Amino acid sequence: MHPELQNSGSARYREDAVIGAHHHTHGLPITRQAEVLNISRGIVYYLPRPVSESDLAIMRQLDRLHLEYPLAGSRMLRGLFD
């Protein structure tokens, strides 16, 4: 792993950032970079999908319920969900 990145943040995202930032400047193929960093090549190409407004509304409601009932499990939260 790159020495500057050893103690900062999530390893997966640090290593992805190294590949993303430098893969065009030194000629080392992405396959080899991923192998050296011990990560899946798919991580390099992954583009997150945007979250829909309806999903965000559901997540906000679940967060609110979980804060209101911190000991509630998934079954109880499901019963409380409007």
C-alpha positions in Angstrom: 0.0 0.0 0.0 1.1 3.5 -0.7 2.9 4.8 2.5 1.1 8.2 2.6 -2.2 6.4 2.8 -1.6 3.8 5.5 -3.3 5.6 8.4 -6.1 7.6 6.7 -9.8 6.5 6.1 -11.1 3.3 4.6 -8.5 1.1 2.9 -10.8 0.3 0.0 -11.5 3.9 -0.9 -7.9 5.0 -0.3 -6.6 2.3 -2.7 -9.3 3.2 -5.2 -8.2 6.8 -5.1 -4.6 5.8 -5.7 -5.7 3.9 -8.8 -8.0 6.6 -10.1 -5.5 9.3 -9.6 -2.4 7.7 -11.1 -3.4 5.0 -13.6 -2.7 7.2 -16.6 0.6 8.6 -15.5 2.8 5.6 -15.1 1.6 3.0 -17.5 0.9 0.3 -15.0 -2.3 -1.5 -16.1 -5.3 -1.2 -13.8 -5.4 -5.0 -13.5 -1.9 -5.0 -12.0 -2.6 -2.0 -9.8 -5.7 -3.7 -8.3 -3.6 -6.9 -7.8 -0.8 -5.0 -6.0 -3.4 -3.2 -3.8 -5.3 -6.5 -3.2 -8.6 -5.1 -4.3 -11.1 -6.2 -6.9 -10.8 -4.5 -10.3 -14.6 -3.9 -10.2 -14.1 -1.4 -7.4 -12.1 0.8 -9.7 -14.9 0.9 -12.3 -17.8 1.1 -9.9 -20.0 4.1 -10.3 -22.6 4.5 -7.5 -26.3 4.8 -8.6 -28.2 7.8 -7.4 -30.7 7.1 -4.6 -34.3 7.9 -5.5 -36.3 10.4 -3.5 -38.7 7.7 -2.3 -35.9 5.6 -1.0 -34.4 8.6 0.8 -37.8 9.3 2.4 -38.0 5.7 3.6 -34.5 5.9 5.0 -35.2 9.2 6.8 -38.4 7.7 8.3 -36.5 4.6 9.5 -33.8 6.8 11.0 -36.4 8.9 12.8 -38.1 5.8 14.2 -34.8 4.2 15.2 -33.8 7.4 17.1 -37.2 7.5 18.8 -37.1 3.7 19.7 -33.3 2.9 19.9 -33.9 -0.6 21.2 -36.4 -1.5 18.5 -35.3 -4.3 16.2 -36.2 -4.8 12.6 -39.6 -6.4 13.4 -40.7 -3.7 15.7 -39.5 -1.0 13.3 -41.5 -2.6 10.5 -44.6 -2.5 12.7 -44.0 1.2 13.5 -43.4 2.1 9.9 -46.3 4.1 8.4 
